[in-house]
Amino acid sequence: MERIAISSFKATCLAVLERVRKTRKPVLVTGFGVPVAETVPPSAPERPAGWLGALAGTGRITGDIVSSASAGQRL
């Protein structure tokens, strides 16, 4: 695990966090050689098994869907 002094971490915080995100390797932040914090990559987001059927059961039918829209009108 990479170790970095807290003063150096403060100066390059965004670059260190981006490196952790890209390499997926944690970095230990130390103050006077004593561990202060550990930056770790985020856990992978949960993905649904598939997008097909993701909206199943969320629709609602109102009215008559069999007859045409102009069935009640005279032409």
N, C-alpha and C positions, 0 to 999 in steps of 0.2 A: 504494500500500500504506500502510495506517495505521501510524504509529509511536507508540510509547508508552514512557515512561521506566520503568526497572525498578522504581523505588519506587512508581510509580502502578500498575504491573502487579501488584506484590506486594499492594497494598491492594485491588485489584479483580480478582484472578485469575479467580475463578469466573465473574464477569460477562463478562470478556473472552473466556474460552473458550466460553461459551455464545453470545456474539455471533459468534465465528468459526464455530461449528457452524451457526448459523442463516443467516448471510449467505454462508458458504462463501468469505470473503475473508480472506487471511492478515494477521497483525499482526506487525510487527517490534518487538522489545523492545530498547531501547537503554540503555546505561549510559554516562553522560557523553557522549552523542551517538554513541557507537561501538556498532554492532550486536552484541548479545550472543546473542540467540535469535530464532527466527521460529516463530510458532505457525501451523500450517496445518490446514485441515479434514481429517478422515480420508478415505481413499479409500472409494468406494462399495463395500458388501459385494457379493460375487459371488452372484448368484441363479441357481438352476437354471433351465433353459429352461422347465420346467413341472413341476407336481407330479404330473401323471398319469404313471404308470409309474415313479415315483421308487423304489418298492420292488420293482421287477421283478427276479426271480431271487433274492430273499432268503427266500422261503418254502420249506418242506419238507413233503412229504406223507409221513406214516407210516401204514401200515395200509391197509385196503381202504376206499376212499371210494365204491365202487359199491353194495355191499350195504347193507341197513339195519342199524341198530345192534342190533336185536333178532333178527336172522336166526339166530343160534345158540341162541336161547332158545326154550323151549316155553311156550306160554301156557296 
